[in-house]
Amino acid sequence: SILQAGRHPAPASAAMGCLQSKTAVQPTAAGEAKAATPEAASKPVEPTKEASPATKDETPAKGGDGGARTQGKKKNRIQNKGDRDMMSDQQVAVNNNISADEKKFLTKVMKDHFLFAGLKESECSQVIDRLDKMETQSGDPIFKQGEEGNCSYIIQSGTFTVSIDDKAVKHLRKGHTFGELAMLYSMPRSATVSCKQAGTVWKIESVVFVKCMEMLSSKNAERALEFLGSHRIFANLSAADKEKFAETCSIQEFQAGAQILREGEQGDWMFIVLSGKVMVHGGQGQKKTLGVGSLLGGSGMIFSQTQNAAQAVDKVSCLALGKADLTKFSDAVRAALTRAATSALLETSKVFGAFTQDQQYAIIEGLAESTVEDGQDLVKEGDNASLVVLVDGSAVMDGKTVKNGTLFGLTELTSGMKISDTVKASGACKVYRLSGEDLCSALAKLHGISTTVTVEEILRLNEIKTALTEIFLFKSLSKHQVERVVNELTTKNYERDEMIVHQGDDSKHFFLIQSGTVEILVDGSVKRTLGKWDYFGERGLLFSE
């Protein structure tokens, strides 16, 4: 099956060889005819073992290795007061005994730390000037699980053990920080940290840390507001909701190779990517690169699922929200976060990835919320396909319980099949639902199509567009121009060994192979074999051959 587009006006003659249809597996293109192959994703830098975090609340971070999840309280905005000492009103004495080498080390840790990286050099120096140096010996406790959290620490030397319920879970070394979350919230320590090998730590008092968060709040809130206004889902929030969102979240930065989320961890944090790229590691070795606007940890925090690992490919900035923040938001903000988490959940599906970003957004917008009562069907075997997302509650399928964040019907919806399983609500459930008819209507409206269009046809056109944009001839065309080319393509089917063009024929068409294999013959000899999404005929059109 070949897609072809004709020349306008009439073509000149060509000197291509004969092309003959062959049935075979799909080979890669060789020689002049090129296969449209997507560019491989970048490989992230692997973090060191010590750099990965250990616990939820007392998670260590090494210079931006993404370990700690530090979240400030509601931040009060402050006016920019230049480079004057922003810490001068705090009842913490300046430490005049910090050496130049120690300041250099502490500055590097803070500049590489995902939370402190937003501080200006003068602000960073003001914080460092108020750190207390502590020498520790083997066996010394730094703090114990259950104690009040009122300070955090930076390790300059030595080895320290993190224990939960008297069980060692991690060893921390030079450059790690720990204790931030409990300090900010004055929460009890969730772990015990003790000195294993004698060393030096720098203590950050709570009052200093909170002031540090205030110095960051104004610039962070402004950046967060700008981003929220440009995000397709969050832009629809009211001004008051967006401001509350911006004030509540923090901005965290991760260096290349940093671990943002750990595989299998229960999600208490959610990140929205502001800049940079993130590699998400799914099940069965699957990997996907996500960019600006992507949500990380949403299925864990919103749907209480264990999460996939996420790692920074390059330097990454994120908006960060803790689970406790959800109670501070209006129903509209929580609904937007749930819809964003649903979008991130759908993005893990290869089927959903076949839609364009505009089409994906149309699908997310089309999901309608409804309640399914206990014992009623979420989906029923044999029914027309519809996409259903279990948002809140549990259900039963084939005698097994399925929980929040489970998708039903996506494969059937995109392939024109009937629903293959029955799923019943176990207690009242909240779901998002999109019928096949509504999906087709939404996609037709998006593309300005007045006639009925099937999902299969939309996905086929997407595949053709992707193939065209990988071909050098079309790389410089705009999105609209590519769509015009697609609209000009017609489908023609060929039997095995049937001639497509003969050597010496006038060059009238550009051909794009949709299925099957094609042999190129010159003077009767096979020169190349082409497969799906390979192409031919462009030279004759371009150069009047």
C-alpha positions as CSV (number, residue, x, y, z in Angstrom):
1,S,0.0,0.0,0.0
2,I,1.6,3.3,-1.1
3,L,0.7,6.9,-0.6
4,Q,1.5,9.1,-3.6
5,A,1.3,12.8,-4.4
6,G,1.5,14.2,-7.9
7,R,3.6,17.0,-9.3
8,H,2.0,20.4,-10.2
9,P,2.4,21.3,-13.0
10,A,3.1,18.3,-15.3
11,P,6.5,16.7,-14.6
12,A,9.5,16.3,-16.8
13,S,10.9,12.9,-17.7
14,A,12.9,10.7,-15.2
15,A,15.6,8.1,-15.3
16,M,14.8,6.1,-12.2
17,G,15.0,2.4,-12.2
18,C,12.0,0.1,-12.1
19,L,10.3,-0.4,-8.7
20,Q,8.5,-3.7,-8.0
21,S,6.2,-4.6,-5.1
22,K,7.5,-7.3,-2.8
23,T,6.0,-8.9,0.3
24,A,8.5,-9.2,3.1
25,V,9.4,-8.0,6.6
26,Q,10.1,-4.3,6.8
27,P,13.8,-3.6,6.3
28,T,15.5,-0.3,7.0
29,A,16.2,1.9,4.1
30,A,19.5,2.0,2.4
31,G,21.3,4.3,0.0
32,E,19.4,7.3,-1.5
33,A,15.9,6.4,-0.3
34,K,15.7,7.2,3.4
35,A,13.7,5.7,6.3
36,A,11.9,8.1,8.6
37,T,13.3,7.1,12.0
38,P,12.8,9.2,15.1
39,E,15.9,10.5,16.8
40,A,17.0,8.5,19.9
41,A,16.5,10.0,23.3
42,S,19.5,11.2,25.2
43,K,20.9,8.9,27.9
44,P,20.9,10.4,31.4
45,V,23.9,10.4,33.7
46,E,23.7,7.7,36.4
47,P,23.8,9.1,39.9
48,T,26.1,7.6,42.5
49,K,24.6,5.2,45.1
50,E,25.3,7.6,47.9
51,A,23.5,10.4,46.0
52,S,20.2,8.7,46.0
53,P,17.8,9.6,48.9
54,A,16.9,7.3,51.7
55,T,13.8,8.4,53.6
56,K,10.7,10.5,53.1
57,D,11.1,13.3,55.6
58,E,14.8,13.1,56.4
59,T,15.9,12.5,52.8
60,P,19.5,13.5,52.1
61,A,20.5,15.4,49.0
62,K,24.0,15.8,47.6
63,G,24.5,19.0,45.7
64,G,21.3,18.8,43.7
65,D,21.2,15.0,43.4
66,G,17.4,15.3,43.8
67,G,17.2,13.3,47.0
68,A,15.5,15.6,49.4
69,R,12.0,16.9,48.9
70,T,12.1,20.2,50.7
71,Q,8.9,22.2,50.9
72,G,8.4,25.6,52.5
73,K,5.4,26.8,54.4
74,K,3.2,29.4,52.8
75,K,5.7,32.0,51.7
76,N,5.1,35.7,52.4
77,R,6.2,37.8,49.5
78,I,9.0,40.3,50.2
79,Q,10.2,43.3,48.2
80,N,13.5,43.2,46.5
81,K,15.9,45.0,48.9
82,G,19.0,44.7,46.8
83,D,22.1,43.0,48.3
84,R,21.8,44.3,51.9
85,D,22.0,41.7,54.7
86,M,18.6,40.0,54.5
87,M,19.4,38.0,57.6
88,S,20.3,41.0,59.8
89,D,16.9,41.0,61.6
90,Q,17.4,37.4,62.7
91,Q,18.6,36.6,66.2
92,V,21.4,34.5,64.9
93,A,25.0,35.6,65.4
94,V,27.3,35.9,62.4
95,N,30.0,33.2,62.4
96,N,33.4,35.0,61.8
97,N,35.4,31.8,62.1
98,I,34.6,30.3,58.7
99,S,37.7,29.9,56.6
100,A,37.9,30.7,52.9
101,D,38.1,27.0,52.0
102,E,35.1,26.2,54.1
103,K,33.1,29.0,52.5
104,K,34.0,27.7,49.1
105,F,32.8,24.2,50.0
106,L,29.5,25.4,51.5
107,T,28.9,27.8,48.6
108,K,29.3,24.8,46.2
109,V,26.9,22.6,48.2
110,M,24.3,25.3,48.3
111,K,24.6,26.3,44.6
112,D,24.4,22.7,43.6
113,H,21.5,22.0,46.0
114,F,18.1,21.8,44.2
115,L,16.5,24.2,46.8
116,F,19.2,26.8,47.4
117,A,20.4,27.1,43.8
118,G,18.0,30.1,43.3
119,L,19.8,32.2,45.8
120,K,22.0,35.1,44.6
121,E,25.6,35.0,45.6
122,S,25.2,37.7,48.2
123,E,22.1,35.9,49.7
124,C,24.0,32.6,49.7
125,S,26.9,34.2,51.6
126,Q,24.5,35.7,54.2
127,V,23.1,32.2,54.9
128,I,26.6,30.7,55.1
129,D,27.7,33.4,57.6
130,R,25.1,32.1,60.0
131,L,26.0,28.4,60.0
132,D,27.4,26.6,63.1
133,K,30.3,24.2,62.8
134,M,29.9,20.9,64.7
135,E,32.6,18.3,65.2
136,T,31.2,14.7,65.6
137,Q,32.6,11.5,66.8
138,S,31.7,7.9,66.0
139,G,28.5,7.0,67.8
140,D,27.3,10.6,68.4
141,P,23.6,11.1,67.7
142,I,22.8,14.1,65.5
143,F,19.0,13.7,66.2
144,K,16.6,10.9,67.0
145,Q,13.4,9.7,65.4
146,G,10.5,11.4,67.0
147,E,12.4,14.5,68.2
148,E,11.2,18.0,67.2
149,G,12.7,19.2,63.9
150,N,14.3,22.6,64.3
151,C,17.5,22.5,62.2
152,S,19.1,20.9,59.2
153,Y,22.7,19.9,58.4
154,I,25.4,19.9,55.7
155,I,28.0,17.2,55.9
156,Q,31.6,18.4,55.3
157,S,33.4,15.2,56.3
158,G,32.7,11.8,57.9
159,T,30.0,9.2,57.5
160,F,26.5,9.3,59.0
161,T,23.9,6.6,59.3
162,V,20.1,7.1,58.7
163,S,18.0,4.7,60.7
164,I,14.2,4.2,60.8
165,D,12.8,2.1,63.7
166,D,16.4,1.2,64.6
167,K,17.1,-0.2,61.1
168,A,19.9,1.4,59.0
169,V,18.6,2.5,55.6
170,K,21.3,4.8,54.2
171,H,24.8,6.2,54.8
172,L,25.5,9.9,54.1
173,R,28.8,11.4,53.3
174,K,30.5,14.7,52.2
175,G,28.2,17.1,50.5
176,H,24.9,15.5,51.6
177,T,22.3,17.6,53.4
178,F,19.5,16.3,55.7
179,G,16.7,17.4,58.0
180,E,15.1,20.1,55.9
181,L,11.5,19.0,55.8
182,A,11.0,18.3,59.6
183,M,12.8,21.7,60.3
184,L,10.5,23.7,58.0
185,Y,7.3,22.2,59.5
186,S,8.6,21.7,63.0
187,M,7.5,18.1,62.6
188,P,8.9,15.2,64.6
189,R,11.9,13.6,63.0
190,S,11.0,10.6,60.8
191,A,14.4,9.0,61.2
192,T,17.5,8.9,63.4
193,V,20.8,10.2,62.1
194,S,24.0,9.3,63.9
195,C,27.7,9.6,63.2
196,K,29.4,6.4,62.0
197,Q,32.8,7.9,61.2
198,A,34.1,11.0,62.9
199,G,33.5,14.2,60.8
200,T,32.2,17.7,60.5
201,V,28.7,19.0,59.9
202,W,27.3,22.5,59.5
203,K,24.1,23.3,61.3
204,I,21.4,25.5,59.8
205,E,19.0,26.8,62.4
206,S,15.3,26.9,61.6
207,V,15.0,30.7,61.7
208,V,17.9,31.0,59.1
209,F,16.3,28.4,56.9
210,V,12.9,29.9,56.9
211,K,14.4,33.4,56.2
212,C,16.2,31.8,53.3
213,M,12.9,30.5,51.9
214,E,11.4,34.0,52.2
215,M,14.3,35.4,50.1
216,L,13.4,32.8,47.4
217,S,9.7,33.2,47.6
218,S,9.2,36.4,45.6
219,K,11.3,35.3,42.6
220,N,9.8,31.8,42.8
221,A,6.2,33.0,43.0
222,E,6.7,35.3,40.0
223,R,8.2,32.5,37.9
224,A,5.5,30.0,39.0
225,L,2.7,32.4,38.1
226,E,4.2,33.0,34.6
227,F,4.4,29.2,34.1
228,L,0.9,28.5,35.4
229,G,-0.5,31.2,33.0
230,S,1.0,29.3,30.0
231,H,0.0,25.8,31.1
232,R,-3.0,24.5,29.2
233,I,-4.6,23.0,32.3
234,F,-3.7,25.4,35.0
235,A,-4.1,28.6,32.8
236,N,-7.9,28.2,33.3
237,L,-7.7,28.7,37.0
238,S,-8.8,32.0,38.5
239,A,-6.1,34.6,39.3
240,A,-6.6,34.0,43.1
241,D,-6.2,30.2,42.6
242,K,-3.0,30.7,40.5
243,E,-1.6,33.0,43.1
244,K,-2.3,30.6,45.9
245,F,-0.7,27.8,43.9
246,A,2.4,29.9,43.2
247,E,2.8,30.9,46.9
248,T,2.3,27.3,48.2
249,C,4.7,25.5,45.8
250,S,8.5,25.7,45.9
251,I,10.9,25.7,43.0
252,Q,13.5,23.0,43.1
253,E,16.5,22.4,40.8
254,F,18.2,19.2,39.9
255,Q,21.5,18.7,38.2
256,A,22.1,16.3,35.3
257,G,21.9,12.7,36.5
258,A,19.9,13.7,39.6
259,Q,17.3,11.3,41.0
260,I,14.0,13.2,41.2
261,L,11.7,10.3,42.0
262,R,12.6,6.7,43.1
263,E,11.1,3.6,41.6
264,G,8.4,2.0,43.9
265,E,8.3,4.9,46.4
266,Q,4.9,5.9,47.8
267,G,4.2,9.3,46.3
268,D,4.2,12.2,48.7
269,W,5.5,14.8,46.2
270,M,4.6,16.0,42.8
271,F,6.8,18.0,40.4
272,I,5.9,20.0,37.3
273,V,8.8,20.5,35.0
274,L,9.6,24.2,34.3
275,S,12.8,23.7,32.3
276,G,15.0,20.8,31.2
277,K,14.4,17.2,30.3
278,V,13.6,14.2,32.6
279,M,13.9,10.5,31.8
280,V,11.1,8.5,33.3
281,H,11.8,4.8,33.8
282,G,8.7,2.7,33.5
283,G,8.0,-1.0,33.9
284,Q,9.7,-3.7,31.7
285,G,12.7,-1.4,31.0
286,Q,10.6,1.3,29.2
287,K,12.0,4.8,29.2
288,K,10.5,8.1,28.1
289,T,11.9,11.6,28.0
290,L,9.6,14.3,29.3
291,G,10.0,18.1,28.9
292,V,8.5,21.4,30.0
293,G,5.0,21.2,31.5
294,S,5.2,17.4,32.3
295,L,4.0,16.3,35.7
296,L,6.1,13.9,37.7
297,G,4.7,11.9,40.7
298,G,1.1,12.7,40.0
299,S,-0.1,9.1,40.0
300,G,1.6,8.6,43.4
301,M,0.3,11.8,45.1
302,I,-3.1,12.0,43.5
303,F,-3.9,8.3,43.0
304,S,-1.8,6.9,45.9
305,Q,0.1,4.6,43.5
306,T,3.8,3.7,43.8
307,Q,5.7,5.8,41.3
308,N,8.1,5.3,38.5
309,A,11.7,6.5,38.7
310,A,12.5,9.9,37.3
311,Q,16.0,11.3,36.6
312,A,17.2,14.6,35.3
313,V,18.8,14.4,31.8
314,D,20.2,17.9,32.0
315,K,19.7,20.7,34.5
316,V,16.0,20.6,35.5
317,S,13.8,23.2,37.4
318,C,10.5,22.0,38.8
319,L,7.5,23.4,40.7
320,A,7.2,21.1,43.8
321,L,4.1,20.3,45.9
322,G,3.8,18.1,48.9
323,K,0.8,16.0,49.6
324,A,-0.1,18.2,52.6
325,D,-0.5,21.1,50.2
326,L,-3.6,19.7,48.6
327,T,-5.7,20.6,51.7
328,K,-4.8,24.3,51.2
329,F,-6.3,24.5,47.7
330,S,-9.7,25.2,46.3
331,D,-11.8,22.5,44.6
332,A,-10.9,24.0,41.3
333,V,-7.1,23.6,41.9
334,R,-7.5,20.1,43.2
335,A,-9.6,19.2,40.1
336,A,-6.9,20.7,37.8
337,L,-4.2,18.7,39.6
338,T,-6.2,15.5,39.2
339,R,-6.7,16.2,35.5
340,A,-3.0,16.9,35.1
341,A,-2.2,13.6,36.9
342,T,-4.7,11.8,34.6
343,S,-2.9,13.3,31.6
344,A,0.5,12.1,33.0
345,L,-1.0,8.7,33.5
346,L,-2.3,8.5,29.9
347,E,1.1,9.6,28.7
348,T,2.6,6.3,30.0
349,S,0.5,4.5,27.3
350,K,2.0,4.0,23.9
351,V,-1.5,4.2,22.4
352,F,-2.0,7.7,23.9
353,G,1.4,8.7,22.6
354,A,0.2,8.2,19.1
355,F,-2.0,11.3,19.4
356,T,-0.5,14.8,18.9
357,Q,-0.2,17.2,21.8
358,D,-3.3,19.1,20.6
359,Q,-5.2,15.9,20.3
360,Q,-4.1,14.7,23.8
361,Y,-5.3,18.0,25.3
362,A,-8.6,17.6,23.5
363,I,-9.0,14.2,25.0
364,I,-8.1,15.4,28.5
365,E,-10.6,18.3,28.1
366,G,-13.3,15.9,26.9
367,L,-13.1,13.7,30.0
368,A,-16.4,14.2,31.9
369,E,-16.5,13.5,35.7
370,S,-19.3,11.2,37.0
371,T,-20.1,8.9,39.9
372,V,-20.6,5.2,39.7
373,E,-22.5,3.6,42.6
374,D,-21.6,0.4,44.3
375,G,-22.1,-2.6,42.1
376,Q,-22.7,-0.6,38.9
377,D,-20.5,-1.1,35.8
378,L,-17.6,1.2,35.1
379,V,-17.3,-0.6,31.7
380,K,-19.2,-3.7,30.5
381,E,-18.0,-6.4,28.1
382,G,-19.4,-6.0,24.6
383,D,-20.3,-2.3,25.0
384,N,-19.1,0.3,22.6
385,A,-15.6,1.5,23.5
386,S,-15.1,4.4,25.9
387,L,-12.1,5.7,27.9
388,V,-12.7,5.4,31.7
389,V,-10.3,6.5,34.4
390,L,-10.9,5.4,38.0
391,V,-10.1,8.7,39.9
392,D,-11.3,7.8,43.4
393,G,-12.5,4.5,44.8
394,S,-12.0,0.9,43.9
395,A,-13.5,-1.6,41.5
396,V,-13.4,-5.3,40.7
397,M,-12.3,-6.9,37.4
398,D,-12.1,-10.7,37.0
399,G,-12.3,-11.1,40.7
400,K,-9.3,-8.8,41.4
401,T,-9.4,-5.3,43.0
402,V,-8.3,-2.4,40.9
403,K,-7.5,1.0,42.5
404,N,-7.3,4.7,41.7
405,G,-5.5,5.7,38.6
406,T,-6.4,2.6,36.5
407,L,-7.4,3.1,32.9
408,F,-10.0,1.1,31.0
409,G,-11.0,1.0,27.3
410,L,-8.1,3.0,25.8
411,T,-6.9,0.2,23.5
412,E,-10.4,-0.6,22.4
413,L,-11.2,3.0,21.8
414,T,-8.3,3.6,19.5
415,S,-8.8,0.3,17.6
416,G,-12.6,0.3,17.0
417,M,-13.1,-2.8,19.2
418,K,-15.8,-3.5,21.8
419,I,-15.0,-3.4,25.5
420,S,-13.4,-6.7,26.4
421,D,-13.9,-6.9,30.2
422,T,-16.6,-6.0,32.8
423,V,-15.5,-3.8,35.7
424,K,-17.8,-3.2,38.6
425,A,-17.6,-0.5,41.3
426,S,-16.7,-1.7,44.8
427,G,-18.4,1.1,46.7
428,A,-19.1,4.5,45.2
429,C,-16.4,5.6,42.6
430,K,-15.5,8.8,40.9
431,V,-14.5,8.4,37.3
432,Y,-13.5,10.4,34.2
433,R,-15.3,9.1,31.1
434,L,-15.0,9.8,27.3
435,S,-17.1,7.9,24.8
436,G,-15.9,7.0,21.4
437,E,-18.5,9.2,19.8
438,D,-17.4,12.2,21.9
439,L,-13.8,11.5,21.1
440,C,-14.4,11.5,17.4
441,S,-16.4,14.7,17.6
442,A,-13.7,16.4,19.6
443,L,-11.0,15.3,17.1
444,A,-13.1,16.4,14.1
445,K,-13.7,19.8,15.7
446,L,-10.0,20.2,16.4
447,H,-9.1,19.6,12.8
448,G,-12.0,21.5,11.4
449,I,-13.5,18.4,9.8
450,S,-17.3,18.5,9.3
451,T,-17.7,14.9,8.3
452,T,-17.5,11.9,10.6
453,V,-14.0,10.7,11.3
454,T,-12.8,7.6,13.0
455,V,-10.1,7.4,15.6
456,E,-8.2,4.9,13.4
457,E,-8.1,7.4,10.6
458,I,-6.8,10.2,12.8
459,L,-4.0,8.0,14.1
460,R,-3.2,6.9,10.5
461,L,-2.9,10.6,9.5
462,N,-0.7,11.2,12.6
463,E,1.6,8.4,11.5
464,I,1.9,9.8,8.0
465,K,2.7,13.3,9.3
466,T,5.4,11.9,11.6
467,A,6.9,10.0,8.7
468,L,6.9,13.1,6.5
469,T,8.5,15.4,9.0
470,E,11.4,12.9,9.3
471,I,12.1,13.3,5.6
472,F,14.6,16.0,4.6
473,L,12.4,17.2,1.8
474,F,9.6,18.2,4.3
475,K,11.6,19.2,7.4
476,S,11.5,22.9,6.7
477,L,7.7,23.0,6.1
478,S,5.3,24.5,8.6
479,K,2.7,22.4,10.4
480,H,0.0,23.7,8.1
481,Q,2.1,22.9,5.0
482,V,2.7,19.4,6.1
483,E,-1.0,18.9,6.6
484,R,-1.6,20.2,3.0
485,V,0.8,17.6,1.7
486,V,-0.9,14.9,3.7
487,N,-4.3,15.9,2.2
488,E,-2.8,15.6,-1.3
489,L,-1.6,12.0,-0.7
490,T,-3.9,9.3,-2.1
491,T,-3.6,5.6,-1.3
492,K,-3.0,2.9,-4.0
493,N,-2.6,-0.8,-3.4
494,Y,-0.3,-3.0,-5.4
495,E,-0.2,-6.8,-5.7
496,R,3.0,-8.8,-5.3
497,D,5.5,-8.3,-8.2
498,E,3.3,-5.6,-9.7
499,M,5.3,-2.7,-11.3
500,I,4.9,0.7,-9.6
501,V,6.9,2.8,-12.1
502,H,9.2,1.7,-15.0
503,Q,12.7,2.9,-15.6
504,G,12.4,5.8,-18.1
505,D,8.8,6.8,-17.2
506,D,8.0,10.4,-16.7
507,S,8.4,11.3,-13.0
508,K,4.9,12.2,-11.9
509,H,4.6,11.3,-8.2
510,F,6.3,11.2,-4.9
511,F,5.7,7.8,-3.1
512,L,5.6,7.0,0.6
513,I,5.3,3.3,1.5
514,Q,2.5,2.7,3.9
515,S,2.9,-1.1,4.1
516,G,4.7,-4.0,2.4
517,T,8.1,-3.9,0.7
518,V,9.4,-2.4,-2.6
519,E,12.4,-3.4,-4.7
520,I,14.3,-0.8,-6.8
521,L,15.7,-2.2,-10.0
522,V,18.1,-0.6,-12.4
523,D,18.5,-2.4,-15.8
524,G,16.7,-5.4,-14.3
525,S,19.0,-5.7,-11.2
526,V,17.7,-5.2,-7.7
527,K,19.7,-2.3,-6.1
528,R,17.7,-1.7,-2.9
529,T,14.7,-2.9,-0.9
530,L,12.5,-0.4,0.9
531,G,9.9,-0.9,3.7
532,K,7.3,1.0,5.6
533,W,7.6,4.8,5.6
534,D,10.5,4.7,3.2
535,Y,10.0,6.9,0.1
536,F,11.0,7.3,-3.5
537,G,10.3,9.5,-6.6
538,E,11.4,12.8,-5.0
539,R,14.5,13.2,-7.2
540,G,12.6,13.1,-10.4
541,L,10.2,15.8,-9.2
542,L,12.9,18.1,-7.7
543,F,15.5,17.8,-10.4
544,S,13.4,17.0,-13.5
545,E,15.3,13.7,-13.9
